[in-house]
Amino acid sequence: MSKMMSLIKACMTDNMSLFKIKKKDKTKKNGRGLTIFLFIIIAMSIWSYANMFLDALAPNHMEHVLLSLFGVIVTVLIIMEGVYKAGSLIFNCKDDDLLLSLPIKKSTVVFIRILKFYVFEVLYGSLFLLPAIIAYATRVSVTPVFYIVSVIAVFLLPVIPIAISTIIGVITSATSTKFKNKSIIQIFVSMVAIFGILYLSFNLQGLLVNFGENAGAINDAITKFYYPAAAYSRLCSSFDVRELLLFVGINILVFLVTIFAISKVYFKINSGLKRIQRNNSKRSYKMNVNKPQIALIKKELKKAINTPVLITNAVFGMVLLVIACVVLAIKFDSFMSMPQDQLPFTPEKIKEIIPVILTVLIAFGSLTSSITSSMISLEGKSFTLLKSLPVKPYTILMAKVHTAILMMMPFVLTSDLIFYIRFRFNIVEIILTLIASILLPFIAELLGILINLKYPEMKADTDAEVVKQSSSSNVSTMLGFILMMIISGAIVSPVAAGGSPIIVLILANIVFFFMVLLLLKKVKGKGVKRFNDIDV
């Protein structure tokens, strides 16, 4: 048994970083601290949403519907996350060669792989389920049985969605040779999910009203079509030992059947994936000659497209920027028809400061979308090869910055165009906002590359760890948000005090220009020195 536990612990360290403890790694500690902070922020947000649902359910005394609803929500989220994670946590893992060479049963290998997947998804699901459980317990009188059942549910509700996502992962891995652009498909699915979340957020009030009015029908539908969520809700409201045993038994059976089914095809699929990798490594390529800067930008663009988590995480602020501009363009007349005591400025003043509003929105989108904050770390072990290129480090760093700018500009220019057409900017306003639209992304990306050089994470197991959990990305996001607030206040305050919007934008662009010059000097000096000092 001790050997089995040691094997499980050793396998858990690959691709997850949940069980690694490096006392001397201060950067890792800082990254974990920021990750825990973000975890708490998200959990508090889910708790707030749960209380909103409880407010809608309370008039009809149907608070128990919240538990079945969140059971379904967690199931859907785990399936979505599981499909994304199944490939990296189950198939084609880095420790396959070592694990498969050990004298252990094949079923044990599959069990360890799925167990690792299960642990990851339980932690992920608890982020959404635990805040709802706490919100319910603080609003409704519960017994100790409720807490026991809820703990069991935290560990059992992810089982069926894990089985579903594992099966989907098997299918996609088995047919991976037929899809040359899987990353593009993954980016598309992720962006659709982001738009769906944003739609729900913008229409939350109406959804809550409808939910409260139709809570009974929704609960009946959940009870009829998804047993685990319904069983959890019933066990909390009216405990039954037979129901609990059935609930536990079904999930254990599903888990064992999943292991048995996957073990039948796992090794065939896994060996096929490794054979594909070997064949790809031997493939001949046509050589095209480009200037160093162009070649580096092409290389960075290709790497970004093949890293879906970088695209979806980095352009989130850009997507919000476009959505905000569309909403303002469509809803502007409705906004202006509000009573004047509810408006921050007079209608005439608001129309006058539209270019300032656009600049603030661009600052928000740019400074919360630092792509370069992960681009050094994503090089990983290939960073040594990058340093050996016969190209100046400054050229390499600026290629990453220019790549990030190219990725951001379609969103920025689309937002500009929406405002130019809707609000009929004059030529001076167009020029000033276009200058800001170029300078602000440069500030964000130059700052991001400097932060990544200061806090590199060159030994991460997955791209997701670099993009979402590293100190560099977290520090860049927080610093960008603070800088965005400072810039917004510095632009809006003079206008609110009666200053000319045109003069304010001219002065702002001058400040932005000197900020870019200062950051370029930092990249050329300390940035290059730090680039040369990084050792993998």
N, C-alpha and C positions, 0 to 999 in steps of 0.2 A: 504493500500500500504506500509506503514511504517513497518507493521508486516511482510509482504512478504520480504522486503529488509533485515530486521533483521534476518529472517530465512535463507535467501540466504547467508548472511555474516557468520552466525554461521556454516552452512554446508561447506562453503568454507575453514574453518580452519582445517577441517579433511582431512588428506592425502595429503595436498598440501603445507601448510605453506606459502601461498602467502599473507595472510591477518593478520598474527600474528606479533605483534610488542612488543618486550620485551626490554624495555629500559635498564634494568640492566644486560642483558645477553650479555657480551662482546664476548664470544665465538660465539654466533649466529651472532653478527655484523660482526666479522672477516670472518665467513663463507659466509655471504652475500657479503662482499666486494670481496672476492676471486671469488665467483660465477659471480659477475658482471664483474670482470676482464676477466675471461674465456669467458663469453658471448661476450665481446668486441673483444677478440682475434678471436673467431670463426666468428663473423660478418665481421671482416676485411678480413678474409680468403675467405669468400663467396663473398665479394666485389671484391677481386682480381680475383677470378674465373669468376665472371660476366664480368669484364673488358676483360679477355682473350676471352670470347665468343663474346663480342662486337668487338674486334679486328678481329676475324674471319668473322663476319657478315658485318663489315663496307665496305669492297671493293664492295659488291653487294648491298649496301644501304638497308639492311634488318634487321636493328637493332631491329625492333619491334618483331621479332621472339624470342628475349631474354625473353620478357614478357610472351608469351605463353609457352615457354620452362620451365621457372621457375614456372609457374602455375602448370604444370604437375609434375615437380620435388617435389614441396611442397606437392602436393596431394599424391604422392607415399610415401614420408617421413612421412606424418601425418597418413596414413593408417598403415604403419609399426609400428610407435610409438603408434598409437591408439589401435591396437590389443593387444599390450603389456600392455597398461594402462587401457583398458576398464574394466578389471576384478577388479582392485583396486579402480577405481573412480566411478563405477556405481553399481557393485554388491558387496554384503557382506561387506558393509562399517561399520566402528566402531560405527557410530552414528545411525545405523538402528533402534535399539530398542527405542531410544528416539524419532526419527523422526516419526516412524510408530505409536507411542502412542499418537501423537498430533492430534487434531480434524481438520485435513486438508484432502483435496481430494487426492486420489491415483495418479491422473494425475499430481497434484502439486509436489508430491514426485519425480515422474519420471522426470518432467521438471527440478527440482533442480539438480538431478543427472546428467542429460545430459548437463545442463547449466554449471556445474562445469567442466565436461569433455570438453565442448566447449571452456571455458576460458583457460584451460590448453593448448589445441591444437592451439588456436589462438596465444598464447605467443610463443609456439614452432615453429609454421609456420612463424611467423614474423621474427624469427632469420635468416631464409633463404630468405624470400621474400623481406624484407626491404632493405638489402644491394644491392640486384639486382635492386630494384626501384631507389635507390640513384645513383648507377652506371649508369643506363640508363639516369637519369635526368641530370647528369653531362656531358654526351657525346652527347646527342641529345637535340635539341631545343624543349622545351615542354611548354604547356600553363597551366594556373591554373587548368583547367579541369582535366589534367593528375593527379595532386595530389589528387583531390577529388575522382576520379575513383579509384586510387590506395589505398586510405584509405578504401573505400568501399570493394575493393578486399581483403584486408588484413583480414577483418571480414567475408567475404562471401566465399572465396575460401576453407576454411577448412570445410564448412558445409557438402558437399557430401562425402569427405573422412571420416568424423566423422560418418556419417550415415552408410557407408560401414563397418568401423571398429567396430561400435556398433553392427551391425548385426552379424559380425564374433565373437564378444565377447559374444553375446547371445548364439550362436551355441556352442562355446567352453565351456561356463559355464554350459549350459544345458547337455552337454555330458561329463562333467569333471569326473564323476565317472568311466568312461570307460578307462581313461588314468591315470595310476599310476605314470608315470614318465614325467609329463608335464614339469617340470623344465629342464630335459635333452633335451626335444624337443625344448624348448625355448632357451637354450644355443646353440644348434645346429643351429637354425635359426639365432641367433645373430651373431655367428661366420661366417656363410655364408655371411651375410650382410657386416661384416668387410672385408672379403676377396674380396667381390665385390667392396667395396669402394677403397681398396688398388689397385685392378686391374685397376680401372678407373684412379686412381692417377698416376700409373706407365705408362699408355698409353694415358695420357691426350693430349700430343702434336699431336699424330696421330688422336685422336678423334676430336680435334679442326679443323684440316685440313679437315677431312671428313665432319664435321658439316658445315663448311663454304661453301664447295662445294655442299652440299645437303640441304642447309637451306630451300629452297623453298619446296622441297618434304616433309621435316620434318614438316614445318608449315602447309602444306596441310593435312598431316596425323593428326596433333593435331586438326585442325579445323574440320575435319570430325568426329573424334572419341571422342573428349572431349570438350564439349561446353563451360564450365566455363572458361577454360584457353584461348580458342579462343575468347570468348566474351570480356574478359579483354583486350586482345591485340587489338581487333578491336575498343573498346571504347577509348583506349588511342591514337590510330592513326587517327580514324575518329569517333568522338563522335556522338551518336544517342540516343535521349531520350527514344525511344521505346525499343531499345536494352538494355539500362540501366534498365528500368522497368521490362523487361523480365528476365534479369539476376538476379535482386533482388527478383522478384516474385518466380522464380524457386527455389532459395535457401531457401527462407522462407517456401515454400510449402514442400520441402524435410525435413526441420527441424521439421515442425509440424507433418508430416506423420510419421517421425521417433519416435517422442514422443508418438503418438497414437499407433503405432505398438508395441513399447516396453512396453507400459503400459498394454497391453493384456497378456504379459507373464512374466513381471518383477517380480511380487510378488510370482508366482509359482516357478520360478527359484531361487529367493533369499531365500525363505523358504527351498527349497531343499538343497541349499548349507549349510545353517545353521544346517539342520538336519544331513547332512553328517559330519560336524564338531563335533556335539554332539556324533554321533555314533563312530567316530574315537577316541574321548576322552575316551569312555568306552571300547575300544578294549583291549583285553588281549594280553600281549606280553611275549615271551619266554625270560628268563633271562640268559644272557651269562656272565661269570665272566672273567675279564681281569685285567691285571696290570693297575694301575691308569694312567700311561702315555699312554699306548695303548688305553685304554678306552676313554681318553680325545681326542686323535688324531682321533679315529673313530667318536666321536661325532662332532668334528670340520669339518671333511671331509663330513659328512652327512649334516651338516648345510650349508656348502659351496655349495654343489651340489643342495640343495634346495633354494639357493639364486642366481638365474641366473645373476642378475645385478652385483654381486660380481665377478663371474667367468669371464664374458665378459669384465668387466672394468679392472680387475686385470691382466689378461693374455694378454692384448692387446700388451704390450711391448714384451712379450714372442713370440707372433705370428709374430711381426715385426722382431724379432731376427732370427727366422727360415727362414722367407721370405728373409731377407737380406743375410743369408748364402747360400740359394739356388740360389739367383740371382748372387752372387759373384762366386759361383762354376760354374755356367753355362756360365756367361758372362766374365769370367776372361781372356780368350784368346783374346776376342774382345777388352777388356780394355787394355791389354798389347800391342796390335797392334796399339794403338793410337800414334801420333807423340810424341817424347820424351819431347818436350817443353810444352805439355799439361798434362804430368804426374807429380805428386808431387815428385816422386823419380825415379831413374833409374829402368828399369825392373829387374835387378839383385837384387837391394835393396828391391824392393817390394816383390819378392819371399822370400827374407831372413826374412822379418818382418811379414810374414803371421801369425805366432803365436801371435804377438803383436796385429794385426788387429782383430783376433778372441777374444782376451781378452778385447779389447775395445768394441766389439759388445756385449759380455757377460755383461760387465759393463752397457751398454745402456739398454739391455733387463731387467736385474735384478733391477737396481735402478729406472727404470720407471714403475715397476710392483709390488709395495708394497701392498701385500694382507693384511698383518697384520694391516695396518693403519685404517682398518674399523672393525676388528674382535672383539675388545672390545665393540665398540658402537653397533654392531649388537646384542649383548646380550640383550640390552634394559632392560625391567623390570625383566627379568630372571637373571640379574646380581647378585641380592641378593642371589638367589638360588645357583649360581655358587660360591659365596664367602663362602657359608655355607658348601661346600663339605669338607670332612675330608682329604684334600690334601693341600700341601703347595702352596701358591700363585705363587711361582717361577715355580713350576711344571705345573700349569695351563697356565702361560704365555709362557713357553717353548713349551708346547703342541701346542699352536697356531702357534708359530714360526716353529716348525717341520712340522706341517700340510701345512703351506704355502710353505716350502721348497719342500715337496713331490709333491705339485701341480706344482711347477716351474721346477723341475729337468728333467721331460721328454722332455720339450722344450730345455733346456740347453744341455742335453746329445745328443739330435738329432742334434743340431747345431754343437756340437763338432765332432760327427761322420761324418757329411757331410764334414767338413774341413779335418779331419784325412784321409778320403778316397781320397778326391779330390786332396789334396796337399801333401799327403804322409809324414805326420809328423814322425820324429824319436821318439824314446822312451823318450828322455829328454823333447822334446816339448810336447808330450802327457801328461806326468806327471805334468809339470808346468801348462799347460792350464786346466787340470782336477782339480788341487788344486785351481786355480782361479775360476773355475766353481762352486766349493763348497763354497768358502769363500765369493764371491761377493753376492750370494743370501742371505747368512747369514747376511751380513752387511745390506742389504736392508730390510730384515724382522725384524731384531732386532731394527733397526732405526724406522721402521714403528710402532712396538708395543710401543716403547717409546713415539713417537709422539701421538699415539692414547690415551695413558694413560695421557698425558699432556692436550690433547684437546678432551675429550670424549663427545659424543653426545648421551646421554642415553634416551632421550625422543622424538626421531624422530618418525614421523608418518609412514614412509615407509623406506624400505631398500635402495631404490634409493636415498633418501635424505641423508642417512648416507654415501653411497659409492661415490656419485657424488658431493654432495653439502656441506659436512661437512668441518670444518676447518682442521680436522686431515688429510683427504684424499688430500685436496688441498695443505696443507703445505708439506705433505710427497712427493707429486709429484714434487713440485717446488724444495724442498731441494734435492731430489734424482737426479733431472736433473742437479742441480748445482754441486753436488758431482761427478756425472758422467763426467761432463766437466773437473773438476779438475783432476780426475783420468786419463782420456784420455790424457790430456795435459802432466801430469807427466810421463806417459808411453811413449808417442810418441816423446816428445821433446828430451830426451836423445838418442833415436834411430836415430832421424833426425840429431843429432849432431855427429853421427858416433859411438855411443855406441853399445855394443853387445846386441842383442835382448834377448839372454839367461840370461845374467847378469841382464838386466833390469827386466825380468819376475821374476827372483829369488828375487830381492830386492822388487818388487811390492808385491809378495806373502808374504814376511815377514811383510811388512806394513799392508796388508790385515789381516794377522793373529793377529797382535797386535790390529788392529781396532776391530776385533771380540771379543778379550779378554776384551777390554775396554767397549764395548757395553754390553757384558754379565755381567760385574761388575755393570754397570749402571742398568740393568734390575733387578739384584739380590738385589741391594740397593734401589735406588730411585724409580725404577719401582715397586717393591713390596710394598714400602711405599705408592706410589700413588694408587696402586691397592686397598689397604686397606682403603684409604681415600675416594674413589669414593662412593657416596651415591646416590641411585636411589629413 
